[in-house]
Amino acid sequence: MSDFLSTLNVSVIWWHNVLNIKELTFRNVLLLPIATQVSVV
């Protein structure tokens, strides 16, 4: 049972990291054009 829980914990942490990375890249993709426009202007 404890093995199952530790495995679950690891996978939750892993998914959290994956989603964080996706969210970060998504934000960068959105903010990059805005940042370049601001710096150009």
CHARMM internal coordinates of N, CA and C (Angstrom, degrees):
IC EDIT
DIST 1 N 1 CA 1.4740
DIST 1 CA 1 C 1.5207
ANGL 1 N 1 CA 1 C 111.26
DIST 1 C 2 N 1.3165
ANGL 1 CA 1 C 2 N 116.82
DIHE 1 N 1 CA 1 C 2 N -44.64
DIST 2 N 2 CA 1.4645
ANGL 1 C 2 N 2 CA 119.17
DIHE 1 CA 1 C 2 N 2 CA 179.82
DIST 2 CA 2 C 1.5271
ANGL 2 N 2 CA 2 C 110.88
DIHE 1 C 2 N 2 CA 2 C -65.61
DIST 2 C 3 N 1.3415
ANGL 2 CA 2 C 3 N 116.23
DIHE 2 N 2 CA 2 C 3 N -33.08
DIST 3 N 3 CA 1.4676
ANGL 2 C 3 N 3 CA 119.77
DIHE 2 CA 2 C 3 N 3 CA 175.21
DIST 3 CA 3 C 1.5254
ANGL 3 N 3 CA 3 C 110.46
DIHE 2 C 3 N 3 CA 3 C -59.96
DIST 3 C 4 N 1.3112
ANGL 3 CA 3 C 4 N 115.02
DIHE 3 N 3 CA 3 C 4 N -45.01
DIST 4 N 4 CA 1.4635
ANGL 3 C 4 N 4 CA 119.91
DIHE 3 CA 3 C 4 N 4 CA 179.59
DIST 4 CA 4 C 1.5227
ANGL 4 N 4 CA 4 C 110.74
DIHE 3 C 4 N 4 CA 4 C -60.36
DIST 4 C 5 N 1.3275
ANGL 4 CA 4 C 5 N 115.90
DIHE 4 N 4 CA 4 C 5 N -43.72
DIST 5 N 5 CA 1.4638
ANGL 4 C 5 N 5 CA 119.89
DIHE 4 CA 4 C 5 N 5 CA -178.40
DIST 5 CA 5 C 1.5280
ANGL 5 N 5 CA 5 C 111.56
DIHE 4 C 5 N 5 CA 5 C -65.16
DIST 5 C 6 N 1.3181
ANGL 5 CA 5 C 6 N 116.78
DIHE 5 N 5 CA 5 C 6 N -42.53
DIST 6 N 6 CA 1.4636
ANGL 5 C 6 N 6 CA 118.96
DIHE 5 CA 5 C 6 N 6 CA -179.74
DIST 6 CA 6 C 1.5242
ANGL 6 N 6 CA 6 C 110.80
DIHE 5 C 6 N 6 CA 6 C -66.91
DIST 6 C 7 N 1.3211
ANGL 6 CA 6 C 7 N 117.03
DIHE 6 N 6 CA 6 C 7 N -37.23
DIST 7 N 7 CA 1.4617
ANGL 6 C 7 N 7 CA 120.36
DIHE 6 CA 6 C 7 N 7 CA 176.50
DIST 7 CA 7 C 1.5243
ANGL 7 N 7 CA 7 C 110.19
DIHE 6 C 7 N 7 CA 7 C -64.04
DIST 7 C 8 N 1.3104
ANGL 7 CA 7 C 8 N 115.76
DIHE 7 N 7 CA 7 C 8 N -43.58
DIST 8 N 8 CA 1.4614
ANGL 7 C 8 N 8 CA 120.66
DIHE 7 CA 7 C 8 N 8 CA 178.47
DIST 8 CA 8 C 1.5249
ANGL 8 N 8 CA 8 C 110.12
DIHE 7 C 8 N 8 CA 8 C -60.76
DIST 8 C 9 N 1.3198
ANGL 8 CA 8 C 9 N 116.15
DIHE 8 N 8 CA 8 C 9 N -44.36
DIST 9 N 9 CA 1.4523
ANGL 8 C 9 N 9 CA 121.18
DIHE 8 CA 8 C 9 N 9 CA 179.90
DIST 9 CA 9 C 1.5243
ANGL 9 N 9 CA 9 C 111.02
DIHE 8 C 9 N 9 CA 9 C -59.22
DIST 9 C 10 N 1.3214
ANGL 9 CA 9 C 10 N 116.36
DIHE 9 N 9 CA 9 C 10 N -45.71
DIST 10 N 10 CA 1.4640
ANGL 9 C 10 N 10 CA 121.00
DIHE 9 CA 9 C 10 N 10 CA -179.82
DIST 10 CA 10 C 1.5233
ANGL 10 N 10 CA 10 C 110.68
DIHE 9 C 10 N 10 CA 10 C -61.97
DIST 10 C 11 N 1.3271
ANGL 10 CA 10 C 11 N 116.64
DIHE 10 N 10 CA 10 C 11 N -44.28
DIST 11 N 11 CA 1.4629
ANGL 10 C 11 N 11 CA 119.19
DIHE 10 CA 10 C 11 N 11 CA -178.03
DIST 11 CA 11 C 1.5230
ANGL 11 N 11 CA 11 C 111.15
DIHE 10 C 11 N 11 CA 11 C -67.10
DIST 11 C 12 N 1.3333
ANGL 11 CA 11 C 12 N 116.74
DIHE 11 N 11 CA 11 C 12 N -35.01
DIST 12 N 12 CA 1.4707
ANGL 11 C 12 N 12 CA 119.83
DIHE 11 CA 11 C 12 N 12 CA 177.06
DIST 12 CA 12 C 1.5223
ANGL 12 N 12 CA 12 C 109.94
DIHE 11 C 12 N 12 CA 12 C -63.82
DIST 12 C 13 N 1.3329
ANGL 12 CA 12 C 13 N 116.52
DIHE 12 N 12 CA 12 C 13 N -45.55
DIST 13 N 13 CA 1.4619
ANGL 12 C 13 N 13 CA 120.67
DIHE 12 CA 12 C 13 N 13 CA 178.54
DIST 13 CA 13 C 1.5290
ANGL 13 N 13 CA 13 C 109.93
DIHE 12 C 13 N 13 CA 13 C -61.55
DIST 13 C 14 N 1.3332
ANGL 13 CA 13 C 14 N 116.12
DIHE 13 N 13 CA 13 C 14 N -43.07
DIST 14 N 14 CA 1.4645
ANGL 13 C 14 N 14 CA 120.74
DIHE 13 CA 13 C 14 N 14 CA 179.88
DIST 14 CA 14 C 1.5224
ANGL 14 N 14 CA 14 C 111.32
DIHE 13 C 14 N 14 CA 14 C -60.35
DIST 14 C 15 N 1.3371
ANGL 14 CA 14 C 15 N 116.14
DIHE 14 N 14 CA 14 C 15 N -47.14
DIST 15 N 15 CA 1.4649
ANGL 14 C 15 N 15 CA 119.79
DIHE 14 CA 14 C 15 N 15 CA 179.00
DIST 15 CA 15 C 1.5094
ANGL 15 N 15 CA 15 C 111.32
DIHE 14 C 15 N 15 CA 15 C -63.03
DIST 15 C 16 N 1.3199
ANGL 15 CA 15 C 16 N 116.42
DIHE 15 N 15 CA 15 C 16 N -38.89
DIST 16 N 16 CA 1.4577
ANGL 15 C 16 N 16 CA 120.52
DIHE 15 CA 15 C 16 N 16 CA 179.05
DIST 16 CA 16 C 1.5231
ANGL 16 N 16 CA 16 C 110.15
DIHE 15 C 16 N 16 CA 16 C -60.21
DIST 16 C 17 N 1.3381
ANGL 16 CA 16 C 17 N 116.22
DIHE 16 N 16 CA 16 C 17 N -43.69
DIST 17 N 17 CA 1.4615
ANGL 16 C 17 N 17 CA 120.61
DIHE 16 CA 16 C 17 N 17 CA 178.74
DIST 17 CA 17 C 1.5182
ANGL 17 N 17 CA 17 C 111.23
DIHE 16 C 17 N 17 CA 17 C -64.20
DIST 17 C 18 N 1.3284
ANGL 17 CA 17 C 18 N 116.57
DIHE 17 N 17 CA 17 C 18 N -43.57
DIST 18 N 18 CA 1.4680
ANGL 17 C 18 N 18 CA 120.49
DIHE 17 CA 17 C 18 N 18 CA -179.80
DIST 18 CA 18 C 1.5246
ANGL 18 N 18 CA 18 C 110.13
DIHE 17 C 18 N 18 CA 18 C -60.61
DIST 18 C 19 N 1.3235
ANGL 18 CA 18 C 19 N 116.58
DIHE 18 N 18 CA 18 C 19 N -45.78
DIST 19 N 19 CA 1.4587
ANGL 18 C 19 N 19 CA 119.62
DIHE 18 CA 18 C 19 N 19 CA -178.86
DIST 19 CA 19 C 1.5217
ANGL 19 N 19 CA 19 C 110.69
DIHE 18 C 19 N 19 CA 19 C -66.80
DIST 19 C 20 N 1.3308
ANGL 19 CA 19 C 20 N 117.24
DIHE 19 N 19 CA 19 C 20 N -36.61
DIST 20 N 20 CA 1.4588
ANGL 19 C 20 N 20 CA 120.41
DIHE 19 CA 19 C 20 N 20 CA 177.13
DIST 20 CA 20 C 1.5162
ANGL 20 N 20 CA 20 C 111.09
DIHE 19 C 20 N 20 CA 20 C -60.95
DIST 20 C 21 N 1.3391
ANGL 20 CA 20 C 21 N 115.97
DIHE 20 N 20 CA 20 C 21 N -45.73
DIST 21 N 21 CA 1.4628
ANGL 20 C 21 N 21 CA 120.36
DIHE 20 CA 20 C 21 N 21 CA -179.82
DIST 21 CA 21 C 1.5264
ANGL 21 N 21 CA 21 C 110.18
DIHE 20 C 21 N 21 CA 21 C -62.18
DIST 21 C 22 N 1.3344
ANGL 21 CA 21 C 22 N 116.54
DIHE 21 N 21 CA 21 C 22 N -43.48
DIST 22 N 22 CA 1.4583
ANGL 21 C 22 N 22 CA 119.67
DIHE 21 CA 21 C 22 N 22 CA 179.18
DIST 22 CA 22 C 1.5250
ANGL 22 N 22 CA 22 C 110.50
DIHE 21 C 22 N 22 CA 22 C -62.09
DIST 22 C 23 N 1.3179
ANGL 22 CA 22 C 23 N 116.31
DIHE 22 N 22 CA 22 C 23 N -42.36
DIST 23 N 23 CA 1.4537
ANGL 22 C 23 N 23 CA 120.01
DIHE 22 CA 22 C 23 N 23 CA -178.96
DIST 23 CA 23 C 1.5231
ANGL 23 N 23 CA 23 C 110.43
DIHE 22 C 23 N 23 CA 23 C -65.03
DIST 23 C 24 N 1.3355
ANGL 23 CA 23 C 24 N 116.21
DIHE 23 N 23 CA 23 C 24 N -39.91
DIST 24 N 24 CA 1.4621
ANGL 23 C 24 N 24 CA 120.21
DIHE 23 CA 23 C 24 N 24 CA 179.66
DIST 24 CA 24 C 1.5225
ANGL 24 N 24 CA 24 C 110.95
DIHE 23 C 24 N 24 CA 24 C -64.16
DIST 24 C 25 N 1.3243
ANGL 24 CA 24 C 25 N 117.10
DIHE 24 N 24 CA 24 C 25 N -46.94
DIST 25 N 25 CA 1.4610
ANGL 24 C 25 N 25 CA 119.62
DIHE 24 CA 24 C 25 N 25 CA -179.56
DIST 25 CA 25 C 1.5276
ANGL 25 N 25 CA 25 C 109.79
DIHE 24 C 25 N 25 CA 25 C -65.25
DIST 25 C 26 N 1.3226
ANGL 25 CA 25 C 26 N 116.59
DIHE 25 N 25 CA 25 C 26 N -37.25
DIST 26 N 26 CA 1.4607
ANGL 25 C 26 N 26 CA 120.91
DIHE 25 CA 25 C 26 N 26 CA 178.39
DIST 26 CA 26 C 1.5254
ANGL 26 N 26 CA 26 C 109.93
DIHE 25 C 26 N 26 CA 26 C -61.51
DIST 26 C 27 N 1.3288
ANGL 26 CA 26 C 27 N 116.16
DIHE 26 N 26 CA 26 C 27 N -45.90
DIST 27 N 27 CA 1.4632
ANGL 26 C 27 N 27 CA 120.34
DIHE 26 CA 26 C 27 N 27 CA 178.53
DIST 27 CA 27 C 1.5194
ANGL 27 N 27 CA 27 C 110.90
DIHE 26 C 27 N 27 CA 27 C -62.66
DIST 27 C 28 N 1.3364
ANGL 27 CA 27 C 28 N 116.61
DIHE 27 N 27 CA 27 C 28 N -43.08
DIST 28 N 28 CA 1.4627
ANGL 27 C 28 N 28 CA 119.90
DIHE 27 CA 27 C 28 N 28 CA -179.88
DIST 28 CA 28 C 1.5203
ANGL 28 N 28 CA 28 C 110.82
DIHE 27 C 28 N 28 CA 28 C -61.48
DIST 28 C 29 N 1.3300
ANGL 28 CA 28 C 29 N 116.30
DIHE 28 N 28 CA 28 C 29 N -41.72
DIST 29 N 29 CA 1.4660
ANGL 28 C 29 N 29 CA 120.29
DIHE 28 CA 28 C 29 N 29 CA 178.91
DIST 29 CA 29 C 1.5253
ANGL 29 N 29 CA 29 C 109.97
DIHE 28 C 29 N 29 CA 29 C -61.95
DIST 29 C 30 N 1.3200
ANGL 29 CA 29 C 30 N 116.78
DIHE 29 N 29 CA 29 C 30 N -37.44
DIST 30 N 30 CA 1.4629
ANGL 29 C 30 N 30 CA 120.13
DIHE 29 CA 29 C 30 N 30 CA 179.71
DIST 30 CA 30 C 1.5312
ANGL 30 N 30 CA 30 C 111.39
DIHE 29 C 30 N 30 CA 30 C -74.53
DIST 30 C 31 N 1.3365
ANGL 30 CA 30 C 31 N 116.36
DIHE 30 N 30 CA 30 C 31 N -40.48
DIST 31 N 31 CA 1.4610
ANGL 30 C 31 N 31 CA 119.78
DIHE 30 CA 30 C 31 N 31 CA -173.15
DIST 31 CA 31 C 1.5201
ANGL 31 N 31 CA 31 C 113.02
DIHE 30 C 31 N 31 CA 31 C -83.25
DIST 31 C 32 N 1.3138
ANGL 31 CA 31 C 32 N 117.96
DIHE 31 N 31 CA 31 C 32 N -24.44
DIST 32 N 32 CA 1.4581
ANGL 31 C 32 N 32 CA 120.77
DIHE 31 CA 31 C 32 N 32 CA -176.58
DIST 32 CA 32 C 1.5276
ANGL 32 N 32 CA 32 C 112.46
DIHE 31 C 32 N 32 CA 32 C -59.48
DIST 32 C 33 N 1.3306
ANGL 32 CA 32 C 33 N 119.75
DIHE 32 N 32 CA 32 C 33 N -50.38
DIST 33 N 33 CA 1.4690
ANGL 32 C 33 N 33 CA 119.20
DIHE 32 CA 32 C 33 N 33 CA 178.71
DIST 33 CA 33 C 1.5250
ANGL 33 N 33 CA 33 C 112.45
DIHE 32 C 33 N 33 CA 33 C -60.31
DIST 33 C 34 N 1.3349
ANGL 33 CA 33 C 34 N 116.57
DIHE 33 N 33 CA 33 C 34 N -38.51
DIST 34 N 34 CA 1.4644
ANGL 33 C 34 N 34 CA 120.79
DIHE 33 CA 33 C 34 N 34 CA 178.90
DIST 34 CA 34 C 1.5197
ANGL 34 N 34 CA 34 C 109.88
DIHE 33 C 34 N 34 CA 34 C -63.54
DIST 34 C 35 N 1.3328
ANGL 34 CA 34 C 35 N 116.36
DIHE 34 N 34 CA 34 C 35 N -45.08
DIST 35 N 35 CA 1.4570
ANGL 34 C 35 N 35 CA 120.46
DIHE 34 CA 34 C 35 N 35 CA -179.13
DIST 35 CA 35 C 1.5235
ANGL 35 N 35 CA 35 C 111.04
DIHE 34 C 35 N 35 CA 35 C -63.39
DIST 35 C 36 N 1.3217
ANGL 35 CA 35 C 36 N 117.37
DIHE 35 N 35 CA 35 C 36 N -40.91
DIST 36 N 36 CA 1.4612
ANGL 35 C 36 N 36 CA 119.83
DIHE 35 CA 35 C 36 N 36 CA -179.64
DIST 36 CA 36 C 1.5238
ANGL 36 N 36 CA 36 C 110.43
DIHE 35 C 36 N 36 CA 36 C -68.20
DIST 36 C 37 N 1.3056
ANGL 36 CA 36 C 37 N 118.01
DIHE 36 N 36 CA 36 C 37 N -38.60
DIST 37 N 37 CA 1.4657
ANGL 36 C 37 N 37 CA 120.94
DIHE 36 CA 36 C 37 N 37 CA 177.62
DIST 37 CA 37 C 1.5180
ANGL 37 N 37 CA 37 C 110.75
DIHE 36 C 37 N 37 CA 37 C -62.66
DIST 37 C 38 N 1.3274
ANGL 37 CA 37 C 38 N 115.89
DIHE 37 N 37 CA 37 C 38 N -43.01
DIST 38 N 38 CA 1.4627
ANGL 37 C 38 N 38 CA 120.04
DIHE 37 CA 37 C 38 N 38 CA -178.83
DIST 38 CA 38 C 1.5202
ANGL 38 N 38 CA 38 C 110.17
DIHE 37 C 38 N 38 CA 38 C -64.68
DIST 38 C 39 N 1.3421
ANGL 38 CA 38 C 39 N 116.52
DIHE 38 N 38 CA 38 C 39 N -42.86
DIST 39 N 39 CA 1.4624
ANGL 38 C 39 N 39 CA 119.43
DIHE 38 CA 38 C 39 N 39 CA -177.30
DIST 39 CA 39 C 1.5250
ANGL 39 N 39 CA 39 C 110.96
DIHE 38 C 39 N 39 CA 39 C -70.97
DIST 39 C 40 N 1.3326
ANGL 39 CA 39 C 40 N 116.89
DIHE 39 N 39 CA 39 C 40 N -30.26
DIST 40 N 40 CA 1.4720
ANGL 39 C 40 N 40 CA 119.99
DIHE 39 CA 39 C 40 N 40 CA 178.57
DIST 40 CA 40 C 1.5247
ANGL 40 N 40 CA 40 C 110.18
DIHE 39 C 40 N 40 CA 40 C -71.31
DIST 40 C 41 N 1.3236
ANGL 40 CA 40 C 41 N 116.75
DIHE 40 N 40 CA 40 C 41 N -40.02
DIST 41 N 41 CA 1.4697
ANGL 40 C 41 N 41 CA 121.35
DIHE 40 CA 40 C 41 N 41 CA -176.65
DIST 41 CA 41 C 1.5144
ANGL 41 N 41 CA 41 C 112.46
DIHE 40 C 41 N 41 CA 41 C -74.17
END
COOR INIT
IC SEED 1 N 1 CA 1 C
IC BUILD
